[in-house]
C-alpha cells in the first residue's frame, strides 16, 4: 500500500459500533501521525477498547472511516490488520510458554534454509538483531516460560517490528510493570517513534501520558471529545474533558441520618492486590469505592466479605471481628454481597426467581430437611414485590429476564437475609437508564432505613450522585477519603491516577 503524502499513518473518523441495542462507539475518531506517540484516554466505558478492536480487526465497524496511510481499509480479521501493518501490544501478552523466545517471534513464518528446513541459526540471529535495535538484552534461545510481563511485551514488540508494523497500539502496557520496567518500555517506544512509526498509548496514568506522549485524544461515552498537544494541556483540563457530564435525575439520593460505625476495616493487606486499607461505613451511609479498573476495588470487597483471603488486617461488623476467608461467617454477622458479575456469581441462572431470592436463606425454610416450592414462594414474594421485579410469576426462569430485573432479583436475595451491611459491586452495569434510576432509588431508601452500604462503581457520575463519602483506590492503595460536598470529578480522578505517588 502506497501512502498518501502528508496523510496520517492511522485515521478514524466517525466510527460506530453497536452490539445489538448497546452502542459501544457512537463516533470514534483518532488521527495519528508517523513519528509520534499519541495518547488515547477516557473513563472506563468511554469506547477506547472497542476503537482499538476495530483497528485490530477483532470487530468490523458499522460505520465511519478507517484509513491507513491515507488509504481506506476494512479489516475482517486480525490477520488482515496485522498484514496491513497494525500491531496491538496488550497488557498481558499471550506467548507460547513451551517455545523459545525466537520461536514465538517467528511462529507460523519460520525462516527456511536449504531443503526448506527451518533455519534456527538465522532465526536466532534475526531475533538478536531485533532486540539490539530495540536496545534490550533478551536471550533469543531461552524458553518463554518464566519471562516477566515486561519481557513478554518486548517480545511482542519485536514480533511486530519483524512484521514491519507501522502502527503500534499499546493498550494499558504498564499496568503490571515496575518503575524500571516502565522506563525500559518508554525507551523502546521512543526508539520506535524516532524510526517514524506511529504509536497509540492507552493509559489511565497521567504522569505517563505527560512523560511519553506528544498528543492526547479524549473519548467520553463512546464518542470523540477533543485532541490536544500534550505540551499545551494539563491534568485538570484532560480530567474535565473525560468527566464532562452532569448528575441529574438519574440519582434520586435523599439525605439519611448517619449513625455509628457498622463496618470497620483496619490495615487490610493482600500481597500484590491491595495494601494497608483502612476505612469504615456507618449506618445509613452510602460509601462509594471509586478507582480505575484494576485498582483493587473489587478485590478489597471480596476480602471484606470473605470470598478471598488476606495476609494481615482486621474486619469488624457492629464491633465484632469477622473471621477471614469465611463468607458464611460474614453472612451470619450481617453482611450481604452483590458481586459485579450477576449472571455468573450472583444468580443461579437456570433457576426460578423464587429459588434465587430464597437461595441464601434456604436453610431456614426447610422442614424435616425438605424445601418446598411453596416455602420458596412465600419467602420470595414480599421481596420481589418490594423491588418491583417485573415478572408475572415467581417460577419464571432467571435466564429469561432482562438485566435490570436480574439485578433486582440478586438484590432481593440478599435483602432477604436482613443484613446490616450491603456491599454492592457495579450496581447498574449493563442495565437501562430507567432501571438505573430504580436501583439508585432503592439504595437511597435502604440507607434511609439505616442500612450501611459500600458501593463500588466504575461510573463516576454514579459515585458522585449517590455516595455520602467517596473512597478512592489507586493501584491497591487508598489515596483519598472525600466527603460528598467536596467530591468533584476532578479531585476523584486526580486521586485515582496518583500512580507517581503510589509507586514512590
C-alpha positions, 0 to 999 in steps of 0.5 A: 500500500502506497501512502498518501503524502502528508496523510496520517499513518492511522485515521478514524473518523466517525466510527460506530459500533453497536452490539445489538441495542448497546452502542459501544462507539457512537463516533470514534475518531483518532488521527495519528501521525508517523513519528509520534506517540499519541495518547488515547484516554477516557473513563472506563466505558468511554469506547477506547477498547472497542476503537482499538478492536476495530483497528485490530480487526477483532470487530468490523465497524458499522460505520465511519472511516478507517484509513491507513496511510491515507488509504481506506481499509476494512479489516475482517480479521486480525490477520488482515490488520496485522498484514496491513501493518497494525500491531496491538501490544496488550497488557498481558501478552499471550506467548507460547510458554513451551517455545523459545523466545525466537520461536514465538517471534517467528511462529507460523513464518519460520525462516527456511534454509536449504531443503526448506528446513527451518533455519534456527541459526538465522532465526536466532540471529534475526531475533538478536538483531531485533532486540539490539535495535530495540536496545534490550538484552533478551536471550533469543534461545531461552524458553518463554516460560518464566519471562516477566510481563515486561519481557513478554511485551518486548517480545511482542514488540519485536514480533511486530517490528519483524512484521514491519508494523507501522502502527503500534497500539499499546493498550494499558502496557504498564499496568503490571510493570515496575518503575524500571520496567516502565522506563525500559518500555518508554525507551523502546517506544521512543526508539520506535517513534524516532524510526517514524512509526506511529504509536497509540498509548492507552493509559489511565496514568497521567504522569505517563501520558505527560512523560511519553506522549506528544498528543492526547485524544479524549473519548467520553461515552463512546464518542470523540471529545477533543485532541490536544498537544500534550505540551499545551494541556494539563491534568485538570483540563484532560480530567474535565474533558473525560468527566464532562457530564452532569448528575441529574435525575438519574440519582434520586439520593435523599439525605439519611441520618448517619449513625455509628460505625457498622463496618470497620476495616483496619490495615487490610493487606493482600500481597500484590492486590491491595495494601494497608486499607483502612476505612469504615461505613456507618449506618445509613451511609452510602460509601462509594469505592471509586478507582480505575479498573484494576485498582483493587476495588473489587478485590478489597470487597471480596476480602471484606466479605470473605470470598478471598483471603488476606495476609494481615488486617482486621474486619469488624461488623457492629464491633465484632471481628469477622473471621477471614476467608469465611463468607458464611461467617460474614453472612451470619454477622450481617453482611450481604454481597452483590458481586459485579458479575450477576449472571455468573456469581450472583444468580443461579441462572437456570433457576426460578426467581423464587429459588434465587431470592430464597437461595441464601436463606434456604436453610431456614425454610426447610422442614424435616430437611425438605424445601418446598416450592411453596416455602420458596414462594412465600419467602420470595414474594414480599421481596420481589414485590418490594423491588418491583421485579417485573415478572408475572410469576415467581417460577419464571426462569432467571435466564429469561429476564432482562438485566435490570430485573436480574439485578433486582432479583440478586438484590432481593436475595440478599435483602432477604437475609436482613443484613446490616451491611450491603456491599454492592459491586457495579450496581447498574452495569449493563442495565437501562437508564430507567432501571438505573434510576430504580436501583439508585432509588432503592439504595437511597431508601435502604440507607434511609432505613439505616442500612450501611452500604459500600458501593463500588462503581466504575461510573463516576457520575454514579459515585458522585450522585449517590455516595455520602463519602467517596473512597478512592483506590489507586493501584491497591492503595487508598489515596483519598477519603472525600466527603460528598460536598467536596467530591468533584470529578476532578479531585476523584480522578486526580486521586485515582491516577496518583500512580507517581505517588503510589509507586514512590 
